[in-house]
Amino acid sequence: MDILTINDRPGVYPDSYYAATASAPAPFPEAEGEIRADVCVVGGGFTGLSAALHLRRSGFDVVLLEASRLGFGASGRNGGQVGTGQRVAQPELEQMVGLETARSLWQIGLESVDLVRQLVGQSGEDCQITPGILHADHRARFVPETRAWVDHMQQTYAYDHIRFLDRDEIRAEVGSPGYHAGALDLGGFHLHPLRYVFALAKLARDEGVRIHEMSRMVDFTPGDPVRIRTDRAVVTADHLVLGLNGYHNNLAPQLARRVMPINNFIAVTEPLGEARARSLIANDYAVGDSRFVINYYRLSRDHRMIFGGGESYGYRFPSDLAAKVRGPMLEVFPQLKDARIDHAWGGTLGITMSRLPHVERLAGNVLSASGFSGHGVAMGSLAGKLMAEAVAGQAGRFDLMAKLPTGPFPGGPLLRSPLLVAAMLWYALRDRL
């Protein structure tokens, strides 16, 4: 199975709202012949571009290889939510790693959000940053846990950007009858993710990173130096940095055991007009709900609903992506039954068993960060910076992230998909009961 080509044509962005509303840079040349660099970065999404940018700013000669176009994978297709913390809530994280480490991880999570904001500002690009991430409880039984979580964040972490919303408050924010309570985090924000990719590319290019598109790594040979082979080039580098996430194609067995590719889907409506759009999300926050198969959605600048949802149990996308997303969208917003879908697309992300990032030194001079589990806009960006720090000899924070528990999936790459299907069917059923 080739994740890169099973659903997409390399070099052609999907028919997404993001691709239609962002100006891609001119294509970068394909890598050819023998190339020498201090560091070779593989992957042209948030992680790879951030790593390349920070490495170059530290004085390294950097080559970046992207198999298709920059932002072609999950970085250019996601919901655009830039959330605080880790993918796992702090109380659960404390149980996994202890309070002291959880505090350090919370600070790293806050820095990841700040880093995205800083990089956008440095680029001078309009990435449509809009404040506010809202968690919505779709079952009344989740409400006490959400209230306790908000209290914990305020008291234990002195985090005052978050507040609890009762039933009346959340229904004033979100025009859906299905939510019982929630939490509003004004420390996070949402943005146009593909514009952010192109902003990172501009910064990296201007710093002198040598970027090559349509340059797919087919294998690498660890050593000193490491050799990276594409169809038309061989790159020799002192260090290799991998930012592959769900598109690893099992090239590194250690990575394949712990990071599983899964698909998710987004649909975008026709312009709804400002009044109708504000009746759905009153204050332009991004929303994610409490379902295991999460619904996540927000409004675009031109008052469209950008709605992500729908589970898939195979690597091939469904034939009718709009229909796939319309079902969960109408469950939340039945008033959109007459709204036309103008764009629908799918994408592949990487998840881990624990939903925490998988950061690993695959060999002494080969580093990888992936498995962001839907939390990759911010954490992918910071992970790139942490890998750059490690290459420069300051590996403390990289090593901290590398200690996070991300055990192997049962069954390995061959059997994990059927096991995931069974688990997802169960959780999808639980969401509906």
NUKOL-343218 format. One line per field, with one value per residue (C-alpha): residue number from 0; x, y, z; residue in three letters. Coordinates in Angstrom, 2 decimals, always signed. Layout:
BEGIN
k = [NUM  ...]
u = [X  ...]
v = [Y  ...]
w = [Z  ...]
r = [ALA  ...]
***
This chain:
BEGIN
k = [0  1  2  3  4  5  6  7  8  9  10  11  12  13  14  15  16  17  18  19  20  21  22  23  24  25  26  27  28  29  30  31  32  33  34  35  36  37  38  39  40  41  42  43  44  45  46  47  48  49  50  51  52  53  54  55  56  57  58  59  60  61  62  63  64  65  66  67  68  69  70  71  72  73  74  75  76  77  78  79  80  81  82  83  84  85  86  87  88  89  90  91  92  93  94  95  96  97  98  99  100  101  102  103  104  105  106  107  108  109  110  111  112  113  114  115  116  117  118  119  120  121  122  123  124  125  126  127  128  129  130  131  132  133  134  135  136  137  138  139  140  141  142  143  144  145  146  147  148  149  150  151  152  153  154  155  156  157  158  159  160  161  162  163  164  165  166  167  168  169  170  171  172  173  174  175  176  177  178  179  180  181  182  183  184  185  186  187  188  189  190  191  192  193  194  195  196  197  198  199  200  201  202  203  204  205  206  207  208  209  210  211  212  213  214  215  216  217  218  219  220  221  222  223  224  225  226  227  228  229  230  231  232  233  234  235  236  237  238  239  240  241  242  243  244  245  246  247  248  249  250  251  252  253  254  255  256  257  258  259  260  261  262  263  264  265  266  267  268  269  270  271  272  273  274  275  276  277  278  279  280  281  282  283  284  285  286  287  288  289  290  291  292  293  294  295  296  297  298  299  300  301  302  303  304  305  306  307  308  309  310  311  312  313  314  315  316  317  318  319  320  321  322  323  324  325  326  327  328  329  330  331  332  333  334  335  336  337  338  339  340  341  342  343  344  345  346  347  348  349  350  351  352  353  354  355  356  357  358  359  360  361  362  363  364  365  366  367  368  369  370  371  372  373  374  375  376  377  378  379  380  381  382  383  384  385  386  387  388  389  390  391  392  393  394  395  396  397  398  399  400  401  402  403  404  405  406  407  408  409  410  411  412  413  414  415  416  417  418  419  420  421  422  423  424  425  426  427  428  429  430  431  432]
u = [+0.00  +1.37  -0.27  +1.08  -0.64  -3.60  -5.93  -3.99  -1.90  +1.53  +2.08  -1.64  -3.23  -6.64  -9.77  -9.87  -11.11  -7.60  -5.98  -8.59  -7.87  -4.08  -1.40  +1.17  +4.78  +6.30  +7.30  +10.67  +13.03  +13.26  +16.41  +18.90  +22.36  +24.70  +23.82  +25.79  +24.35  +24.85  +21.25  +18.69  +15.07  +12.41  +8.83  +7.49  +4.78  +4.77  +7.39  +9.84  +9.63  +9.98  +12.96  +14.63  +14.01  +15.40  +18.37  +19.26  +18.94  +21.47  +23.94  +23.47  +23.40  +19.97  +18.31  +14.58  +12.96  +9.21  +7.65  +4.92  +4.19  +4.76  +1.78  +0.42  -0.26  -2.03  -0.42  -2.39  -5.66  -6.45  -9.02  -6.69  -7.09  -4.06  -4.76  -2.85  -1.21  -0.82  -3.37  -3.99  -5.60  -3.36  -5.10  -4.67  -1.12  -0.30  -1.37  +0.81  +4.04  +3.66  +2.87  +6.37  +6.79  +3.19  +3.97  +6.97  +4.84  +2.19  +4.80  +6.01  +2.41  +2.00  +5.25  +4.03  +1.04  +3.21  +5.67  +2.99  +1.86  +5.47  +6.31  +3.19  +4.15  +7.70  +6.45  +4.18  +1.55  -2.18  -2.87  -6.24  -5.48  -8.71  -8.78  -10.70  -11.04  -14.28  -14.72  -18.37  -19.86  -22.36  -23.39  -24.57  -22.44  -19.27  -20.19  -18.77  -15.47  -15.25  -16.03  -13.38  -10.85  -11.39  -11.05  -7.86  -6.30  -7.11  -5.92  -2.99  -1.58  -2.79  -4.20  -6.76  -7.54  -10.02  -13.54  -16.44  -19.61  -22.91  -25.73  -27.20  -23.78  -22.64  -25.92  -25.49  -22.09  -23.01  -26.37  -26.91  -29.32  -26.99  -24.50  -24.83  -21.79  -18.23  -15.04  -13.71  -9.94  -8.98  -5.30  -5.69  -6.75  -7.48  -5.98  -5.76  -3.34  -2.14  -1.39  +0.63  +2.60  +3.39  +4.40  +6.88  +8.16  +8.77  +10.75  +12.79  +13.52  +14.55  +16.92  +18.63  +17.10  +17.45  +13.92  +13.15  +9.62  +8.59  +11.62  +10.42  +12.74  +12.70  +15.14  +17.92  +21.10  +22.09  +25.73  +28.11  +27.20  +23.65  +22.65  +19.15  +18.04  +15.27  +14.38  +16.86  +19.20  +21.38  +21.74  +24.66  +24.23  +25.64  +22.10  +18.69  +15.50  +12.17  +8.85  +6.65  +3.73  +1.14  +3.00  +5.92  +5.02  +6.73  +10.20  +11.41  +10.21  +10.54  +8.32  +5.78  +5.15  +4.15  +2.59  -0.51  -1.90  -5.65  -7.91  -10.17  -12.49  -13.58  -16.39  -16.95  -20.33  -21.24  -21.04  -23.84  -23.88  -22.68  -25.98  -26.57  -22.97  -23.07  -26.24  -24.11  -20.98  -21.70  -18.17  -16.12  -14.48  -13.26  -15.17  -14.31  -16.79  -16.54  -17.22  -14.48  -14.83  -14.56  -16.48  -14.42  -15.57  -15.23  -16.25  -14.19  -13.51  -16.16  -18.76  -18.66  -18.90  -15.66  -16.72  -14.53  -15.95  -16.78  -14.83  -13.19  -12.02  -9.71  -6.91  -8.80  -11.07  -14.83  -16.12  -18.45  -16.55  -19.25  -21.83  -19.38  -19.13  -22.67  -24.07  -22.22  -22.58  -26.36  -26.41  -24.87  -26.49  -29.72  -30.43  -27.72  -29.69  -30.20  -26.59  -24.54  -21.16  -18.56  -15.45  -14.80  -11.49  -9.75  -6.32  -4.05  -2.69  -0.61  -1.88  -0.21  -1.65  -1.48  -2.34  +0.93  +3.58  +6.15  +9.57  +12.51  +16.17  +16.03  +19.83  +22.50  +22.11  +18.54  +15.71  +11.96  +8.83  +5.34  +2.10  +0.57  -2.88  -4.79  -2.82  -0.11  -0.42  +1.22  +3.06  +4.37  +5.80  +7.49  +8.70  +10.63  +12.29  +13.11  +14.78  +16.82  +17.89  +18.92  +21.02  +22.72  +23.62  +20.84  +18.74  +17.13  +13.63  +13.80  +14.76  +11.87  +9.39  +11.11  +10.26  +6.51  +4.75  +3.85  +3.83  +3.55  +0.16  -0.94  -0.41  +2.24  +1.76  +0.03  -2.64  -3.17  -5.66  -8.25  -7.83  -8.34  -11.49  -12.94  -12.05  -13.38  -16.65  -17.10  -16.35  -18.51  -21.37  -20.74  -20.89  -24.33  -25.85]
v = [+0.00  +3.40  +6.04  +8.84  +7.66  +5.55  +8.57  +11.41  +12.30  +13.52  +17.12  +17.98  +19.55  +18.12  +20.03  +21.69  +25.07  +25.71  +25.10  +27.34  +30.22  +30.14  +31.17  +28.40  +29.40  +28.55  +24.87  +24.07  +21.96  +18.20  +16.89  +15.50  +13.94  +13.93  +16.45  +17.18  +18.89  +19.17  +18.11  +16.50  +17.09  +14.83  +16.12  +19.47  +19.99  +21.85  +19.61  +19.44  +23.12  +24.20  +21.90  +23.17  +26.80  +26.47  +24.41  +27.03  +29.78  +27.82  +27.91  +24.47  +23.85  +22.26  +20.36  +19.62  +16.85  +16.76  +13.83  +15.99  +19.68  +21.54  +21.02  +18.26  +15.95  +16.52  +19.95  +21.39  +19.53  +19.72  +21.59  +24.49  +24.31  +25.43  +24.06  +24.43  +21.57  +18.05  +15.86  +14.22  +16.37  +17.36  +15.28  +12.14  +13.15  +13.54  +9.95  +8.78  +10.68  +12.43  +16.02  +17.45  +16.08  +17.01  +20.61  +20.62  +19.22  +21.87  +24.59  +22.95  +22.92  +26.62  +27.37  +25.46  +27.79  +30.86  +29.56  +29.30  +32.84  +34.11  +32.39  +33.74  +37.22  +36.85  +35.80  +38.80  +36.51  +36.62  +33.15  +34.27  +33.75  +33.83  +33.31  +30.69  +26.89  +25.52  +21.97  +20.82  +17.94  +15.92  +13.83  +15.10  +12.51  +14.30  +17.62  +17.00  +15.87  +19.02  +21.25  +19.47  +19.78  +23.55  +23.94  +21.85  +23.94  +27.17  +26.00  +23.67  +25.43  +29.00  +28.98  +31.77  +31.67  +28.84  +28.87  +26.47  +27.01  +25.71  +24.49  +27.92  +29.44  +26.80  +26.89  +30.63  +30.00  +27.05  +26.88  +23.18  +21.54  +18.61  +20.08  +20.08  +22.09  +22.82  +24.75  +27.79  +28.19  +31.66  +30.73  +28.72  +29.86  +28.66  +29.58  +28.73  +25.79  +25.78  +29.50  +28.74  +26.06  +28.59  +31.15  +28.64  +27.88  +31.57  +31.89  +28.75  +29.74  +33.25  +31.85  +29.72  +26.25  +24.28  +22.99  +20.21  +19.13  +15.96  +14.36  +11.29  +9.46  +5.80  +4.63  +5.79  +4.12  +5.03  +5.80  +8.66  +10.25  +9.04  +8.51  +9.36  +8.13  +9.53  +8.43  +10.90  +11.97  +10.77  +13.12  +12.64  +14.39  +14.42  +14.26  +13.11  +14.67  +13.00  +14.86  +12.20  +11.77  +9.48  +9.34  +7.23  +4.30  +1.91  +3.10  +2.94  -0.18  +1.44  +4.28  +2.05  +0.04  +3.11  +5.53  +4.41  +6.28  +6.97  +9.09  +11.98  +14.11  +17.74  +19.42  +23.13  +24.64  +27.43  +30.95  +31.17  +34.90  +36.49  +36.33  +32.65  +31.76  +33.59  +31.68  +28.53  +29.78  +33.13  +34.34  +32.61  +30.05  +26.71  +23.80  +20.18  +17.92  +15.03  +12.19  +9.59  +10.02  +13.74  +16.39  +19.57  +22.68  +26.42  +29.27  +30.58  +34.26  +34.26  +32.71  +29.09  +26.15  +24.11  +20.79  +17.77  +14.41  +10.88  +7.72  +5.50  +1.91  +1.59  +3.61  +4.35  +7.40  +6.94  +7.68  +10.47  +12.55  +15.23  +12.64  +11.16  +14.45  +15.67  +13.01  +14.12  +17.77  +17.51  +15.64  +18.73  +21.37  +20.04  +23.58  +23.13  +20.47  +22.84  +24.12  +23.21  +21.55  +23.36  +21.42  +18.03  +16.24  +13.62  +13.44  +11.06  +11.76  +9.74  +8.53  +6.72  +4.32  +6.97  +9.90  +11.53  +12.50  +9.87  +11.52  +9.20  +9.03  +6.20  +6.18  +8.46  +10.99  +10.13  +11.92  +11.66  +13.35  +12.21  +10.71  +14.04  +12.44  +15.46  +18.00  +18.67  +22.31  +23.52  +20.41  +19.56  +23.05  +22.86  +19.30  +20.57  +23.17  +20.54  +18.32  +21.32  +21.89  +18.23  +18.37  +21.47  +19.56  +20.79  +17.65  +18.13  +18.95  +16.48  +13.77  +14.76  +14.31  +11.07  +9.61  +9.93  +6.56  +5.64  +1.87  -0.29  -1.06  -4.66  -6.79  -4.59  -2.90  -5.96  -6.69  -3.32  -2.10  -4.87  -4.28  -0.55  -1.24  -3.25  -0.55  +2.30  +0.46  +0.03  +3.67  +4.92  +2.82  +4.17  +7.74  +7.06  +5.35]
w = [+0.00  -1.01  +1.17  -1.00  -4.18  -3.09  -2.96  -4.60  -7.60  -6.44  -7.35  -7.45  -4.37  -3.44  -4.37  -0.98  +0.13  +1.42  -1.96  -3.58  -1.18  -0.85  -3.33  -3.62  -4.22  -7.57  -7.70  -6.21  -8.35  -8.09  -6.41  -8.93  -8.80  -5.82  -3.09  +0.09  +3.15  +6.88  +7.45  +5.19  +6.24  +4.74  +4.72  +3.61  +6.21  +9.53  +11.16  +8.27  +7.37  +11.00  +11.47  +8.30  +9.22  +12.75  +11.59  +8.99  +11.59  +13.66  +10.81  +9.21  +5.48  +5.00  +2.17  +2.42  +0.36  -0.22  -2.09  -3.67  -3.02  +0.23  +2.52  +0.30  +3.28  +6.57  +7.09  +4.19  +4.83  +8.56  +10.60  +11.36  +15.15  +17.18  +20.64  +23.89  +25.77  +24.44  +22.69  +26.09  +28.82  +31.72  +34.44  +32.35  +31.47  +35.17  +35.75  +32.86  +33.60  +36.97  +37.84  +37.38  +33.87  +33.04  +34.01  +31.68  +28.87  +29.49  +29.07  +25.86  +24.65  +25.41  +23.61  +20.56  +20.23  +20.72  +18.12  +15.45  +16.17  +16.08  +12.80  +11.13  +12.32  +11.04  +7.62  +7.20  +5.64  +6.40  +7.81  +9.16  +12.86  +14.89  +18.70  +20.63  +20.81  +22.26  +23.61  +23.49  +25.50  +23.49  +26.51  +29.90  +31.68  +30.48  +32.07  +35.59  +34.09  +31.95  +34.92  +37.00  +34.17  +33.90  +37.67  +37.60  +34.85  +36.66  +40.08  +39.33  +36.26  +36.96  +33.44  +33.29  +29.56  +30.03  +31.46  +31.86  +29.82  +31.15  +28.94  +28.24  +27.55  +25.11  +23.23  +22.95  +21.37  +19.15  +17.40  +18.01  +20.47  +21.07  +23.56  +27.35  +28.44  +27.40  +27.91  +26.07  +25.74  +24.55  +24.63  +21.44  +18.00  +14.50  +11.15  +7.45  +7.59  +3.99  +4.14  +7.25  +5.34  +2.63  +5.28  +6.71  +3.21  +2.59  +5.81  +5.08  +1.49  +2.46  +5.11  +2.45  +2.90  -0.34  -0.95  -3.43  -4.32  -6.19  -4.51  -2.72  -0.36  -1.37  +1.30  +3.57  +4.83  +8.39  +8.96  +9.35  +7.04  +6.32  +2.67  +1.47  -1.93  -4.15  -7.67  -9.16  -6.37  -3.54  -0.59  +1.78  +5.12  +8.63  +10.04  +8.80  +10.22  +9.41  +9.49  +7.87  +10.27  +8.62  +5.31  +6.53  +4.23  +6.67  +5.57  +9.16  +11.03  +14.48  +13.34  +11.58  +14.74  +16.75  +14.25  +12.37  +9.35  +9.47  +7.28  +8.14  +6.03  +5.74  +3.81  +3.25  +2.50  +0.17  +1.69  +4.24  +4.81  +8.02  +9.92  +9.20  +9.94  +13.28  +14.19  +14.01  +15.80  +17.40  +18.13  +15.44  +17.72  +16.47  +18.00  +18.76  +20.49  +22.96  +20.53  +20.21  +16.44  +16.92  +15.01  +14.57  +12.80  +12.40  +10.10  +7.22  +6.64  +3.90  +6.25  +5.15  +7.52  +7.52  +9.05  +9.77  +10.70  +9.65  +10.31  +7.70  +8.08  +5.11  +3.59  +0.39  +0.64  +0.22  -3.27  -2.07  +0.45  +0.67  +1.69  +4.18  +6.05  +5.49  +7.85  +10.98  +9.98  +9.83  +13.13  +14.71  +12.48  +10.94  +9.77  +7.11  +5.22  +2.28  +2.22  -0.84  -0.33  -2.44  -1.37  +0.22  +0.73  +2.78  +4.34  +6.19  +9.65  +12.08  +15.45  +18.35  +20.90  +23.64  +21.32  +22.40  +19.83  +18.93  +19.09  +18.56  +17.68  +15.15  +14.99  +16.42  +13.61  +12.46  +14.30  +13.80  +15.15  +14.17  +15.47  +16.50  +16.55  +15.28  +17.34  +14.83  +13.78  +16.97  +18.18  +14.72  +14.43  +17.82  +17.22  +14.22  +16.42  +19.07  +16.47  +15.31  +18.93  +19.24  +16.07  +17.46  +20.62  +22.92  +23.17  +26.59  +25.41  +22.53  +25.02  +27.30  +24.45  +23.44  +26.87  +26.30  +26.30  +22.71  +22.73  +19.60  +18.13  +18.67  +15.60  +14.00  +10.60  +9.08  +11.71  +13.36  +10.72  +11.39  +15.11  +14.60  +12.58  +15.45  +17.98  +15.85  +15.20  +18.94  +19.75  +16.88  +18.24  +21.73  +20.38  +18.92  +21.97]
r = [MET  ASP  ILE  LEU  THR  ILE  ASN  ASP  ARG  PRO  GLY  VAL  TYR  PRO  ASP  SER  TYR  TYR  ALA  ALA  THR  ALA  SER  ALA  PRO  ALA  PRO  PHE  PRO  GLU  ALA  GLU  GLY  GLU  ILE  ARG  ALA  ASP  VAL  CYS  VAL  VAL  GLY  GLY  GLY  PHE  THR  GLY  LEU  SER  ALA  ALA  LEU  HIS  LEU  ARG  ARG  SER  GLY  PHE  ASP  VAL  VAL  LEU  LEU  GLU  ALA  SER  ARG  LEU  GLY  PHE  GLY  ALA  SER  GLY  ARG  ASN  GLY  GLY  GLN  VAL  GLY  THR  GLY  GLN  ARG  VAL  ALA  GLN  PRO  GLU  LEU  GLU  GLN  MET  VAL  GLY  LEU  GLU  THR  ALA  ARG  SER  LEU  TRP  GLN  ILE  GLY  LEU  GLU  SER  VAL  ASP  LEU  VAL  ARG  GLN  LEU  VAL  GLY  GLN  SER  GLY  GLU  ASP  CYS  GLN  ILE  THR  PRO  GLY  ILE  LEU  HIS  ALA  ASP  HIS  ARG  ALA  ARG  PHE  VAL  PRO  GLU  THR  ARG  ALA  TRP  VAL  ASP  HIS  MET  GLN  GLN  THR  TYR  ALA  TYR  ASP  HIS  ILE  ARG  PHE  LEU  ASP  ARG  ASP  GLU  ILE  ARG  ALA  GLU  VAL  GLY  SER  PRO  GLY  TYR  HIS  ALA  GLY  ALA  LEU  ASP  LEU  GLY  GLY  PHE  HIS  LEU  HIS  PRO  LEU  ARG  TYR  VAL  PHE  ALA  LEU  ALA  LYS  LEU  ALA  ARG  ASP  GLU  GLY  VAL  ARG  ILE  HIS  GLU  MET  SER  ARG  MET  VAL  ASP  PHE  THR  PRO  GLY  ASP  PRO  VAL  ARG  ILE  ARG  THR  ASP  ARG  ALA  VAL  VAL  THR  ALA  ASP  HIS  LEU  VAL  LEU  GLY  LEU  ASN  GLY  TYR  HIS  ASN  ASN  LEU  ALA  PRO  GLN  LEU  ALA  ARG  ARG  VAL  MET  PRO  ILE  ASN  ASN  PHE  ILE  ALA  VAL  THR  GLU  PRO  LEU  GLY  GLU  ALA  ARG  ALA  ARG  SER  LEU  ILE  ALA  ASN  ASP  TYR  ALA  VAL  GLY  ASP  SER  ARG  PHE  VAL  ILE  ASN  TYR  TYR  ARG  LEU  SER  ARG  ASP  HIS  ARG  MET  ILE  PHE  GLY  GLY  GLY  GLU  SER  TYR  GLY  TYR  ARG  PHE  PRO  SER  ASP  LEU  ALA  ALA  LYS  VAL  ARG  GLY  PRO  MET  LEU  GLU  VAL  PHE  PRO  GLN  LEU  LYS  ASP  ALA  ARG  ILE  ASP  HIS  ALA  TRP  GLY  GLY  THR  LEU  GLY  ILE  THR  MET  SER  ARG  LEU  PRO  HIS  VAL  GLU  ARG  LEU  ALA  GLY  ASN  VAL  LEU  SER  ALA  SER  GLY  PHE  SER  GLY  HIS  GLY  VAL  ALA  MET  GLY  SER  LEU  ALA  GLY  LYS  LEU  MET  ALA  GLU  ALA  VAL  ALA  GLY  GLN  ALA  GLY  ARG  PHE  ASP  LEU  MET  ALA  LYS  LEU  PRO  THR  GLY  PRO  PHE  PRO  GLY  GLY  PRO  LEU  LEU  ARG  SER  PRO  LEU  LEU  VAL  ALA  ALA  MET  LEU  TRP  TYR  ALA  LEU  ARG  ASP  ARG  LEU]
***
